Each structure stands twice: as structure tokens, then as C-alpha cells.
Amino acid sequence: MASLSVSCASLVSAHPTTRMLKHHPILNTPFANPSLFSRKIDSSTCQSSSYKTRVACKSTITSPGGRKGDRKLITVQPNEEVVKVSPWVEYLPQEIQPYAKLARVEKPIGTWLLLFPFAWSATVAATTGSLPDFKTLALFVCACPLLRGAACTINDFLDRDFDKLVERTKSRPMASGAVTPFQGLCFFAFQMLLSHGILQQLVNNSLMYEALFLFLICTYPLMKRMTYWPQAYLGLVVNWGVLFGWHAIKGGLQPSIVLPLFLSGYCWTIVYDTIYAHQDKEDDLKVGIKSTALKFGESTKECITGFAIACIASFAMTGYNAAIGN
């Protein structure tokens, strides 16, 4: 009996109880995973087209589970449709697609994680009883995708040899050869140049902050090879916006407020990226990458609970020192 192999990125049911299979990681991955789901469907009981297949019998499919592509079974009920959903970047011109993927433009969560600390800082720094300056927020919203894209680009440049050895990352543009290292560096410089033009509108002399950010993003990939605490270093990168946001509003820093806010975001970063790193432990051990997931091991829950408590306490201290609510 003939069989039809159907590949799709998501399941959408024709029944009112629509189910979407989504990949929800915490940092630097998509809400709609471009990895393909696959199943074998009996062609005698299923109708198919280029983009969808209605399943006429109860069956199961295998889908990527977790960060490194482990498989798990998902039950498909009768009359459900298997629908192919392509990442939107695949509709861009072919020559642009590798660069869009290099900057992770289809995976916005990393941009949000860079934006939040800036937004917190700008909000606390705003005049009491008023909203943060809209122009300031809008400019940083424009800069964030460029900064995040630059960080991803230099990360892929430095990690390209490791990425080739990991199932989850071997298809990245530089690891796969779609973008050469030189092209990647040129793209990195282009993004940093554009972000510089925007950041200069926020802080007259933003070069000090830009130099700090540049140093942090260029050295972070190396930390994964040197220490079991790369998540702690990532906390410096992600929460750089706390310092920049306050300066953009106030023209300087106020340590009694800025430091606890920075510490809060710092602890928060360790929490979510440790959880994220647990999904890559086996591959990390194989290629020699270190992480807090490996460091904490069986004590992970207790350790991240401690950091979560510190995060909340520091956030509360920020509000107290800023006299919020008085």
C-alpha cells in the first residue's frame, strides 16, 4: 500500500479545537519553529495537496521536542488537517534570506529580551506621574533588532565550527556555508553602523556605551568555552540597556536605583538562560561547551529559585529607592 510522507511546520485542526504545535523557548529561538514535523500517512485514507492533508484516521506524528530536536509523539484526531507553515523569511528574495536568518529576524524574542531592560529603566527614570518619552522608546525599539542581530551575527561567526557539530545549529548560515565568514563580518559591521546612528540620537556621546556593548557581545561566545557561568556573562550583555536607558532619560546614572534594577535583570537572565541551556546539555558535553545547566546539575531548581528570589527582591528595592508609590 502506497504511503505519503508529509512534512509540515505546524498542525492546524479544522475542528473548533484548533491545535497549533509551537516551539516556545526562552532566548534566541522562534515561536513558530521552522524545523519540520513529519509523519507517515496512508494515502488510501488521506487526501493531500501541496500544503495540507486532511487526516481521515486517528494517528500519530513525530515532532521536534526541545531545543536539540528530540522527537515526541502527538496524536492526530480524525478530520484534522496537516498544514505546512513556512517561516515568513522564506518569502524574502533568496539572496537576502541567509542574512535575515543570521540576524534571527524571524525569532523576535531575543529582541524583546534586549528591549525590556531598557524599557524598565526608561520607565523608572521618567518624570513622576508621566509616561516615558515616546521618541526615546521608539528610537530604541528601532535600534534593538540591529543590536540583537549584530550580537547573533558575531556569535555565529565565533561559534561556526561548534555549530557544525550540533544538530540544532548546523543549518545556521555561517555553519552551513550560506554566508562566508567575511560576509558575516561585513553584515555585522553594517548592523553596528546603523545602530550607532540611532543611539547617537538618544545619547550625545553614546560611543562609551556602544564600545561596552561591542566588547560584551564579542567576548560572550568565548565564555562558553572558558567558564561554567556564561549565563552570568550574558546577563551583562542583555541588561546593558538598563544603563543606557537611564542615561538617555536623565543624562547620567543614579547608582541607588540603576544598580538594583540591573541586578534584577541580571538574575532574571541567569534563570531563563539556565532553563534554556538544559535542553542542549548532551550536545554541549560532546563539543565542550559549558553552561550553568551543567554546573547546577540536579540542583538546578534550587539554584534558579535563589536567583529568582534575588531578581524579585532587587526589583522591589529599585521601586523603593525610586520612591515609586509615594
N, C-alpha and C positions, 0 to 999 in steps of 0.2 A: 504494500500500500504506500502510495507516494506520501511524502512528508514535506511540509513547507516550513522553512526556518525563518522566523520573523524577528527582526531586531527593532527595538524602539527605546526611546529615552524616558518614557513615562507611560503609565496606564491611565486611561480616562474611561470611566464607565458610562454607558448610555443610560443606565438606571439612575434614578434620582440620587442614590447614594454614590455620587461620583467619588472615585478614589484617585488621588494623584500620588505617585511614588516620587518623593523628593529627597534630595540629599541635603541635610541640614548640618553642616559642620560649623565650627565656631569661628575660624580665621582662614581667610585666603582661599575659599572654595565656593562652588556655586550653589544657589538654592535649587536650580534645575540642573542636575548632573548630566553633562554631555556624554558620560560613559553609557554604553549601550546595554540595555536589558535584552535578554534573548530567551526564546523558548521554542520547543518543537510543537507544531500544531498539525494535527491530522487534516490533510487537505480535503478529505471526503466529508468532514463535518464543519469546516470553517470556510467562510467567504473572505477573500482577501483582495486588497488593492495595493497601490504603491505606498499608501500612507497609513492604512488601518486595516485591521482584521477583526471581524466580529466572532467571538468565541462561542460556539454552539454547544459546548460541553464543559462541565466543571473540570478544571485542570490546574496545573501549577506552572509557574515560571521561575527562572532564577534571575536574581537581580544583584547588582553590586551592593555589598553591605559593608559599611565602614570606609575608612579613609584609604585603605590599601586594596580595595576591590574584592574583599571576601564575598562569597556568594550566600544567598539565603533564598528559601522558597517562599513564594507568595501565591496564595490561592486565587484563581480567577473564576468567577461565577459565570453561569450560562448567560448569554446575551451581552456580555461585556465586550467593549471594543479595545483592541490593542492599537494605540495611536503613536506614530512616530513624531517626536517633537525635537526639532533641531535647535541648537543654541543660535541666538539671533546673529552672532558674529559670522556664522556660515553664509549669511546673505550678503556680507560685505564683499567688495572686489577681492579676488584671490590674492593679489599682491599685498593687500592690507591685512588680511586675516592673521598671519603669523605675528604681526606687531600688536594687533588688538589682543590676541591671546597672551602675548608676552606681558602686556600691561594688565592682564586679567580684567578687561573692561566688562566681560560678561559675568563677573563674580564680584558684585559690589560690596559685599560685607566687609572686606578689608578696608575699603574707603570709608565706610561708616565708622569702623573702629578707630581710624585715624582722626575722623572728624569729631567724634563725641568729646574727647578731652578738651579740644579747642572750644567747642560749644559750651561745655560746662564752665570753663574758665571765663569766657566772654560773658556768660550769663551772670556769674557771681560778680564780675567786675563792673557790670552795668550799674548805672545810677539807680539808687533805691526807688522802687515803685515804677520803674520803666523797663521796657524790653531791651534786649541787646541791640546794638546798632545793626540795622538790616544790611547796609552796604558792607560792613565788616564781615558779617556772616556769609553773605553772598560771594564775596571775593574768595573767602577761604573754601567755600563749597566748590568753587571753580578750581582752586589750587589742589585740593585733596586728591582727585583722581590722578593728577600729574605726579604728585609726590608719591602716592602709593604705587603708581605704575613704574616710576623710576626705581623704587625700592624692590619691586618684583623683578625688574629687568636686571639690576646688578646682582640680586640674589641668584637668578638663573645663570648669569654669566659665571659667577664664582662656584656654583654648585653643578655646573653642566656635566662634569664627569661622574658625580654621585647620582645625579638624576637619571642617567642612562641605566643605572643598576636597580632602580626602584620601579616597580610596576606602575605605581600611581603617577610618577613624574617622567617616565621615559618618553612620553609623547610631547613634552614641552618643546616649544620652538627651537631653542638652542640645543637641547639634548638630542632632538630628532634630526637636527641639521637644516630645518626650515629657515632658520636665521643663523648667520655666521656670527662668531664672537665679535668681530669688528662691527658688523651691522648692529649687533646688540648694544655695543658701547656707544655708537653714534645715536641710536634711539634713546639711550639713557641720557646722554648729553642734551639732546633735543628737549626731553621732558623737563629736565632740571632748568634749562634756559627759560622755557615758558613759565614754569612755576616761579622762577626768580622775578620775572616781570610782574606777576600778580602779587607776590609777597611784598615787593617794594611799595605797592600801593597801600599796604597795611602798616608797615613799619618803615620809617625813613631809611634807617640803616639796618636792613634785615640780614646783611651778609654774615653777621656773627651767628645768628640762629640757623641760617642756611648751611654754614660750614659745620655746625654741630650736627645737624640732621644728616648731611653728606657723610660725615665721619661715622656716624652710628649705623647708617644703612650699609656702608661699605665693609664694616667690620663685623656686623651681626652674623653673616653666613659663616665666618671663621670661628665664631664662638661655639657653634655646634660641633666643632671638631676638637675644641680645647677644654671645654668645661661641661659638667652636667647641669649647668644653670643657664643655658641660652635663653630660656624664657624670662629670666630676670633681666638679661640684657635687652631682650625685645621690649620689656616694659619701658626702658628708656626711650626706645625708638617711637613706640606708639603714643606715649604720653608727652612727647616733645611739644605738642600743641598746647598743653597747659601753660607752659612758659610763654610761648609766642602769643597765645590768645590774650593773656593778661596784659602783656606789653602793648599789644595792638590797641587795647581799650584805655589803659592807664598811662602808657608811656614809660613804664618801669615795672619792677616786680615788688610785691609785698610778701615777704617770706612767711609771715604768720598765717597767711591764707593760701598762698600758692603751694607751699611745701606739703601741707597735709592733703591738698587736692591732688597733687602729683603722686603722693604716696598711695592714695586711694586707687587711682587709676593703675598705678604700678602693680599693686597687689591683685587687682582685678585681672590684669593681663596674665599674671602668673597662673591664676585659677583657670581661665578659659584655655590658655595655650597648653597647659599641662594635660587637661582633658583631651584636647586635640591631639597631642603628641602620643597619647596612649594607643591611638589607632595605627601608629606606624612603628611600634616597638620592635616587631620582628625584623622589619626591613632595616631599621636603624642599627640594630645589633649586627646585621650582616655587613653593612657598609661602614660601620664605625662612627655613626652619628650619635651624639649624646643628647640627653634631654632630662628634664625634671621628672618625666614619666618613668624613666629608668632609675633615676635617683631615688624617688619616693617609693617605687615598687608597690608592695602590698599596703603600705601606709599612706597611699595617695589620698584617700578620703579624709583622713585626719589632717594631713598637711594642707590640702586645699581648703578645708574648713577653717583652719587657722588663718590662712591668707584672706579668706572671705570675711572673717570677723574683723581683721585689720582693715580691710577695704571699707567696710561699713563704719567702723569707728573713726577712721580718718576723714571720711566724707562728713560725718556728724561734726567733727572738730572744725572742718572747713566752714560749715554753716555757723557754728558758734563763734569762731573768730571773726567772721564777716558780719556778725550781729544780724543774721537773717532772722526775720520774725520779730525783731524788736521795734 
